[in-house]
Structure formats: structure tokens, C-alpha cells
Amino acid sequence: MANSNAVGTRYPDSFGNYVIAVTSAPVGLGSTGNAVAVIPAIGTSYIVRRITVSQANGTVAAANVTILTSSDGALANAVSNATVLANVTGTTKYQDLNLTANTATTIYSGSLFLCVNTAAAANNTVEVHVYGDVVSL
């Protein structure tokens, strides 16, 4: 019988809405591109429940971003819809991205990619956190 107080029960595959992927450093939104940042995920397979953009060092309200499973910009591989970061106007503001309809029924694997569709000011950066369930480590 498993002990509910054991450290093993606290691994990401033992409970939901864990940070399953995060940018390794603040990401600049000053130029457009299909793979402006790689967002490495933990686990070999996972379910995406929420994507949050935060920690902006200035306003990025004009930026439009999408999270993809490929680095080629193919919208067929979108995890989130293209979203204008209208609420991210400083370090204390955040915005959750709207997930695609397909995301609700898909188990993903591998890294995710940040696609910047419309740039913000050249020196503005953000962090991206992906929350969800780890299916297998």
C-alpha cells in the first residue's frame, strides 16, 4: 500500500495542474518569428490545461503570440489561439492564452514553441508557463 505522505506521491504525474513547461529565460517579443523561444516540457507526454504569459519588463500589450508544437509556424500545430497580450502591461500583470479546441483532447509530447505574430517594443520580455497534467515522466 502506498504511503500518501511519501515523496513519490508528490511527483508531477501524481497530481494535476503542475508546471509542465516554462521558458528558461525571459523571452523578447521585439521581433516576429515562428520559434522565438523553445519551451521545453517535462515528461514524455502531457496534457495542456493552461498557458500563462507574465513577468513583462514593460508593456507588451501590442504583441500577438501563439504556442505551437512545431517550429515551422504551422497553425495546424497550434496549442493556443493567436492572442493579443492586451492585459500584460507590466511586471504585475499576466494573461492566460486561449487554448485551441483540439488541445482539450490531445496528449502532447516534446517541446513547445512560442510564435510571435505581431511584435512589441524591442526590449520587452515575458515568461511563459504551461500548466497541465503529466501523463508519463
N, C-alpha and C positions, 0 to 999 in steps of 0.2 A: 504494500500500500504506500502510495506517495505521501510524503510529508508536505503539507501545504505551506509550511514555513521554510522549506528548503530553497536555496538559491536557484536551483533548476526551474522552479515554477515561475521565476521572475524573468526568464529569457523572453525575447520578443515573440517567439512562437507560442507563448503561453497566455497571452492576453492581447486585446485589440488596441487599435489606435496608438501605435508606437511610432516613433520617428524612424521611418524605413529608408529615407534618403535625405541628404542635405548637401548644399553646395559647400565645398571645402574652404572657400574664401568668399568675401563679398564679390558679387558679380557686377561688372559695369554694364549699364544699359545705354551707353553713349553711341553705339552703332548697331545696325541691324545685322542679323545673321541667323542661319539655321541651327547652329550649335555653338552659341555664345558661351555656354557652360555645360559641362558634363555633371550630372547629378548622380553619383554612384549610390547604388542601393545595397542594403544588407540583405542577406538571404538569397537563395537561388530562385525563389518565386514569392510573389507578394500580391496583395490586393490594395489598390489605392483608394483611400477614403476621403482625403482632404489634402490640398496643396495650399500652403500659406506663403505669401511674399511679405517680408518685413525688413526691419533694420536699415531702412534707406538713410543715407547720409545727407539727403536733400530731397526735394520733391521729384518724384518720378511719375507724376500724375498723367503725363502725356504718353508714357510708354505703353506699348501693347505687346503682350507676351503670350506664348503658347508653350506647353510642355509636351514633348514628343518622345516616342520610344526609338526614334531613328535620328541620325544626324543630317539627313538629307532634306529636311523641311517638308516631307510628305504629310499632308493633313490627314491622310488615311491612318497615320500612326499617332494621331493626337490623343493625349490623355486628358488634356484640358481644352476648353474652347479658347479662342483668341480673346484676351481680356485686357481692357484698358485699366491701368492701375490708378484710377482716379482717387482712391482713398489713401494711397501711400504718399503722403506729403511731408514726411519727416520720420525721425527715429522712433517715435512712439506710435506710429500708425502702421496698420497691416491690412492685407486684403486676401481673402480666400478666392482661389480661382474656381470657376465653374467647370465641373468635370463633364466630359462628353457622355452621351447616353451609353456608348459602348463600354465605358470604364466601369459601370456598375456591374457588369457580368464577366469581366476579363481578369484572368490571373496573369500578371506580368513577370518578366524576368529580365535581368540585365540593367544597365544604366538608363537613366532618362536624360533628356537634353532640353535646354532652355533655348527657345527660338524667340528672338526679338523681332517683331514685325514692324514696330514703329519705335524709334529711339527716343531717349530722354536726353537731358544735358550730358555732355561728355564725361563729366567727373562723378556722376551719380551712380551709386551702387546699391544692391539689395542682397538679401539672403533668401534662399528658397528652402522650405522644409516640406517634405512629403510625409504624410501620416497614413498609416494603414495597418494591415494585418500581414504578418509574415506567415506564409504557408509552409515553407521549409527553409531551414538555415543552410 
